[in-house]
Amino acid sequence: MKMGLRNEAENCLHMFGSVVSSSDYIVALLLLKNVKERMNDQIVEATDDQLYLCLLEAADKVGVRNPFRDKEQFAFIFRSMGESDSINWEELMAQVAVMSKMLLVPKALVDIYRERFAINPKTVLIAEAEKLVPNLQPMIKENKNTKFVLITQNETYANVLKNIFGKYGNVEVLVSDIYRYGFTNSRFDLIFACPNFGGRMLSDDPNFICREFEMVALENLLLHLNGSGRLVITMPGRIAFASEKISDLRQFIQMAYTIREIGELPEGTISYCGIKVYLLDIENNRPNEDVDIVVRRYSAGSKKTRRAAITSLEVTDDTFVMLSELEEQGDWSVDRIFAQQDESYLNYQSSSVRKSAIGDVAEVFRGKAVTRKDPDGNIGVVNISNLGDYEIDYAGLEHLQEEERKVFNYLLQEGDVLLPARGTAIRTAVFHTQSYPCIASSNLIVIRPDTRILDSTYLKIFLDSPIGNKLISSAQQGTTVMNISYRDLKVLEVPIPPLGTQKAVVKEYLEELTKYREAIAAAEKRWTETLTRLQTF
């Protein structure tokens, strides 16, 4: 059976379906290739026993467990593939990555990486190189005078990479862990990386500022740059605006390195990753105030639907900031940088009204996770679905049966401002005390203003405004689906005019809201009566 290279990956994986588990596909393919090379011209004459013995020897030599448990099935698959001229390893790895939902760097992003070869690097490190397959070969072919080091944590992937690039004299494949200090003794002119995102486990290595693995990778890879070397790395959006240890890491980079570019990538750039993603280009040089930091927002080019694969990345917004401006802003949020160039935002920033971080004038906390619901429970639970444009739908609350003392720290108080922690829309509501105790679900953030300084309804009015929405958007970690950390919300600055001024704004707001509702109700009543009259035949 002769298989075309274009469909070979799908045909191979289809045959494996009932024989080996998907997690063993790469191992199985590697062993098949090794057996074919060992048998050479003896394939036709070889018995099933001889083929299987060769398989066991290949597995022992490579140092992997044999994934084929049935001799006859292995022999059948091997003979089916035996006439194929070659195995398209790049395509096979890409297929396996899709099936295992592994992070993949698309060709569109690899093309942006390749633009960095304009600096003529002599040595290039590609971290976790399996994520760039099948788009590595063009990069390596174009730069024959550059030494490439491909790193992977996985021994099997390393063997596959060696099979792919064994014919290239300028490629070395290493098994190493970029999340560990001292993973290599070498330094490089250029490093590409797309570390793993969103893992719950934290590194136990004390050498790093932040223990989250993607942050460890960022700091660790920077340590392996030559003088004037560049790290081009794709990171989760929280690197740009998260607080605490991640903020400390940003400050360290600003003080020790030169930031060349901060780019916001579109949703779906990285497969199976629904969070906002940033592209960072950082140079191993002392910070220079005279160097412009390029700030870009990329779009998915000709992508026709939200779920369609990204085939190109195009710059839709392009500006630059100085290091001092970035330091003054306090984060790397692309949304905030562009918002600051918006006239309304600039007017807000330049206004004389006093401003304070929300965390300085209010208590901010996340609601409680509720798993056991009881329609007859004694405690009401406010969820995202209960937040209207102007008030909370108390009649639609779910309930929980629990002792008040066990949820005491989560009990809502009069004037608490509620905001979705995730979702697709930014809206706020002010809680008013009910005849029964209430808590917010974990999908909500609770802001409890110091009433001596900040009026709750005034805060809602501001957060609902275009400026308020821009500030919240700059703190969100998602794209289509919003994801806001209450810690990051604490640093947003809100206007704090005198309390009397706030009360006057709130009084007018509530009066006009009442008139608006009455007008809507009257219009709806009149329209209903008109329809009833006109539709009576």
N, C-alpha and C positions, 0 to 999 in steps of 0.2 A: 504494500500500500504506500503510494508516494504522496507525501503531504507537502503542500506549498508552505513556504516559510511564513506567509502572511497569516494563515489560519492555524499554524502548527501549535501555538500556545493553547488556543481554545480546544483543539483536538486532544492534545496531551492531557490537559486538566480534566476533560470530559472522561477520558479513559480511566484516569486515576480515581474518579468519583467513588466507585464501589470497592476500591482496593486499599487506598491509603487515606488517612485523614488529611484535611486541608492544611493543617499545621506542618505536615510532613512533605508537602509537594516539592519544595525546593530540595530537600534531602533526596527524595526519590529521583528527581530529575538529575541531580548531581551524580548519583550512583549509576543511573542509566548511561550517562555520558562516559563515566569511567569504565564501565563494563564494555561498552562499545569500543573504546580505545584499547582496552586490554585484549579483547577478542580479535580485533582487527579483521583479517580476512577469514576467520574461522567461524563466523556467525552462522553461516548456512549449515555447516556440518555439526555444530555444537549441539549436544543434548541438553534437555532441561536441567539435568543434574549439574552439568558442566557450567551452564550459565548461572545457576543459583550459587554454586561454589565460588565463581568469579565475583558474584555480587557480595557475598559474605567477606571475601578478601578485600574488595574495594571499600566496604563499610569500615572494616578494621583499619585499613590504611588511612582513610580520611578521618577516622575517629568519631563516627556517628553510629547511632542505632539503626539497624536495618528496618525500614518501615514496611517492607513487603513480607507478609506472614505466609503467603501461599506461593509455593514454587511454580505451579502451573500458571497462575495468574501473572506472575512476574515474567515468565517466559513468553506468554502471549503478548503482553504489552511491549516487551523488549523486541520481539520479532516484528511487531506492528510498526515500531519506530525505526527498525534496523535499516530500512532503505532510505531514510531521510539523510540528506547530505550534511546537514548541520542543525544544531539546536539554536533557536533564537533566544538566547539567555536573557537579553534585556526585556523582551516582550513577556517571557515567562515570569520573570521577577515582578514586573509591573502587574501581571494578572494575579499573582499570589498576593501581592500587597493589597490589591483591591478587595480580594476575598477575605483577607484578614483585617481589613479596615486600618491598615498601617498608614501613617502620615506619608504622603507623597508630595514631592516638589514638582509641579507641572512644568512643561516645556516653556510656557510663557514666563515663569519666574526664573528658570534656568537661563533663558535668553537675557534677562536683566543681569544675572550673575556674570554672564559671559562678557558683558560690556566693561566689567572691571578689569579685563585683561589689557585695557588701554594703558595701565601702569607698567606693563611689561614685567610681570613677576617671574622670578627664576624658580621659586618654589611655591607650590600651592597645596594646601591641606583641604580635603573635602571630608567633613565630619559626617559619620553615619551615611556613607556614600550610597547605600542601597536605596535611600529615599530619592535619589536623583536618577536612578535607572528608570527608563531606557534612554535618558537624554545626556548621558555622560560622554559617549563616544565622540560626538561632534566637537565638544569642548576640548577633548584630549587630542583629537586629530588636528585641530586648528593650531595647537600650541605644542608642537613637537619638541621645541627647545626648552620647555618648562618641565620641571620634575614634579610629578603629582604623587601625593600620598593619600590613599583612600583608607579611611578608618571605619571600622564597624565593630560592634560589641559581639556580634554573632559569628561563631566559627564557621557555620555553614554558609552564611552570606559571604564570608571572607573567601571561602573556596570557590563560590560562584563568581565573585569579582575577579579572582585569579584566573578562572577559566575564560572570562570575558576579555580581560586585559593582559593576559599572559604574553601575548605577542608584542605588546608595547614595551620598549626598553626604558621609557621614562615614567613608568607607573610602578608604585610599590603599594601593596595591600597589607595593612596591619590590623590585628585584633587588639583593640584598646577601648577604654571607657572615658569619654570626654567629661563625664560627671565626677571624675576622680582627680584630685590634685596630682600633678606629675605624670599624667597619662602618656607623655612623651618628653624626651629631652631636646627635641628639635624646635626650631622657630621657623616661621614662614613669612613670605612676602604677602601672601593672600590666603585667606581662610573663608570657606563657605560653610554655612551650617543652618540647619533647621531642626533645633532640638525638640524633644518630646514635650507636648503641652499638657497641662491640666492634671497631672498625676496627683493623687492625694498623699503619697508618701513623700517624706522630706529627706534630704541628704543628711547623713550623720557626720559628714566631713566638717571639722571646725575651721577649716582654712578660708571659708567663703563668707561674704557679707550676708547673703540671703540663702536659705536652705532649700528653696524650691528648685527642682532639677533644671528647669530651663534657665533660671537665673544663675545657677552654678555654671552651666555651660557657657553662658555669656561671659562671665568674669574669668573663667578658666581659659577659654580660647583667646581672650585678650592678652593673657600672660604669655602666649606662644607666638606673638607677632614679632618679626624683626623690626628694627627701627624704620619708621615710615610704612610699616606693613599695614594692611587693611583687613578688617573683619567685616564681612557682609553676612548678616544673620537675620533670619526671620523669627520674630518673637510674638508671643501673645500680647494683645494690646495693653494689658495692665502694666507692662514695663514702662509705659508712657505716663501713667497717672496714679498708680497705686501708691499708698502711703507706707509708713514704717520702714521695714528693711529694704523693700524695693526702692523706696525714695532714697535711702542711704546709698544704694548701688548706683542710682542715677547721679547722685552728687559726686561719688567717687569717680565715675567715668568722666563727668564734666571737668573735674580737677586734674585728671591724669592723662586724658586722651583728647584728640580732636574729633568732634562729631562732624562727619561729612554730609550725611543725609538721614532724615527721618521721614519715612514714607508710610502712608496708610494704605494697605492693600484691601481689595474688595472681598466681600463675603464669598466663601467657597474657593478661595485661592488654594488653600491646603485641604486636601480631601479629608472628609470626616471630622472637620474642625469648624464648629459653628460660632467661634468667638472672633472678635476683631483682631486682626493680625497686622503687625508692623514690620517694615523692612528697615534695618539699621545698617549704616555704613560708617565704621569707626576706624580712625587712623591712629597708629601708635606714635603720636607726636604730642608734645606738650600743648595744652590749649592755647589758641592764638585768637585774640579778639578781632584780628583783621580778616580771619577766614569766615566766609559766609557759610551758614548751615542751611543746606537746601532742604526745603519742606515740600513734600509732594503728597497729593492724593491720587491714587491710581483707580481706574475703572476697568471693568472686565472686557473692554473693547466691543467686539461684535457679538458678545454673548446674548442669545435671544431670549432665554428663559432663566429663571432663578436657579433651577436645578441643572441647567446645561453645564458641561465642562468648560472651564476657562481656557481659551485658545490664544488669547493675547492680553497684554496689560498695557493700558494707555494712560498717560498723565493727563488728568482733567483739571487739576489745580496745582499751581507751582508758585512758590514764593521762597523767601529766605529770611532768616533771623540772625542776629548777632548773638554771641555767647552770653553777653550781659542781659539781653532780652529774655533768653531762655532761663537764665538764673533768676531773673526777677519774676518770671511766670511761675517757676517752681515745679513745672512738670514738662513733659514732651508731647502733650496732647496736640495732635494735628488739628482736630476740630477746634480746639481753643485758640490755636495760633491763627487759623483762618478767621475765626469769630472775632478775634481782636482787631482784625483789619476791616471788619464790618462797621459801617458808620454808626449804627445804633449801639453796638457794643462799645465802640470808642467813646461815644457820648456818655454811656453809662460809667465807663471807667474814669472818665475825666470829670464827672459830676462831683460837686462838693459834698454830697451826702456821705456820712460816715458809713463804712462797710466793715463787717466782721465775718470771720469764718463761722459757719453754722455751728461747728463743734464748740466755739467759744461762747455762744449765746443760747445753746440748747443741748439737751441730752439726745443722743441719736443711738438707736439700737434696732436690731432685727427682731421681727416677730418670732413666735414659737412654732416649732413643727408640731402639727397635730395629726396623729394617725388614727386615734379612736374617736369617732364621732357618734353622737347620740342626739337624735331629734328632740328628746325630752331633757337634754342636759341643762345644767344650771348656769353654764358660762357660754356667752355668745362668742363666735369666732368671725372676725372681719377678714374677708379675702379680697383679692383683686376684683372679682366679679361684683363685689358690693360697692365699689367706688364709682360714683356717678360724677358728672362734670361739676356738680355744685354741692352734693351732699352724699351721705352714706345711706344705702338701702338697708335699714335695720330689719325690716320685715323678712328679708331674704337671707339673714345670717344663718350659718350652720351653728350647731351647738356641741358642747363637750361636757361630759359629766366628770367633774374633778373637784377636789377640795381647793378652796381659794388660796390657802396657804402655799399649795404646791405650785401655783402659777402667779404668786404675788408679784414677782419681779416683772411680769409681762402684762399686768392689768392696765388697761388704758385709762387715761384720765381726761377730764374735760379740757378741750383745747389741743389735744395731741393732733399733729398733722401726719397723715398717712400717705405714703408714696410707694408705688410698685417697685419691688426689687428686680423684677424681670417682667417681660411681656413685650408688647408691640406698641404701646402708647404711654405717653407721660401724662398722668393726671394725678391730682392731689385732692384730699378731702380732710375736713376738720371733724374730729370725733366729738360728739356731745354725750354726756353721761346718760345712761339708760337705767331702767329700773332693775337691771340685772348686770352682773360684772361681765366685761368683755375683754378679749385679748385680740391681737393681730396675728394672722398666720405668718409663717416664715417667708411667704412671698411678698411681704410688706416690710417697709422700713418705717419706723416710728420716730418722728421728730417732736420732742417735747420742749418748746421754747421756755426760756426764763421770762415769765410774764411781766417782770419789772423792766425788761429791756425790749422784748419783741412780742408783738401781738400775733396770735396764731393765724387769724384770717388774713392779716397783712402779709404774713409769710406765704400763705397759699396764693394770694393775688400775685406776688412776685414770682413764685415758682411756675405759675400758670402763664406768665408773660412770655413773649418771644425771647427776651434776654434770659429769663429763668430757664426756659426750655433748652437754650443753647448751652448754658452752664451744666445742666443735668446731662445733656447729650455728650458733653466733653468728658464726663466721668463714667459713662457707660462702657462696659466691656464687650458688649455684643454689637451686632450690626442691625439686621432685620429684627432679631429678638434682643431686646434690651436686657442688660444684666448689670446691676449697680451694686457696688459694695457700700455698706453703711459707713465703713471707715473712710472711703474715698469721698463720700458725700459730706463728711465733716469739714473738709477743707474748702468747700465752695463758699465764696464770699457773697453775702446778702446785704442789702442796704439797711442801715439802722438809723432812721431819722428819729427825732424826739417822739416819745410815746404819744403825745397829743396829736402830732401830725399823722401817725399811724392810725389812731382812733378815728380821725376825721376821714381818712381814705376808706377805712372799713365801713363807717357809717354811710357814706355815699354809695359804696359798692353794694351793701345790703339793701339800701333803699331802691336803687336802680334794678337790682336783681328781682326784688318783689314786683316792681312795675313790669319788668320783662316777662315774668311768669304769668302775671295777670293778663298781659296783652296776648301772650301765646294761648292761654286758656280761653280767652274771649274769642280769639280768631278761630281756634279749633271748634268751639261751640257753634259759632256762626257758620262755619264751613259744613259741619255735620248737619245742622238744621237745613242749610241750603240743599245739600245732597238729598236729604230725606224728602224735601218738598219737590225737587226736580225729578227724583226717581220714583215718584208715586204716579202710577199710570191707571 
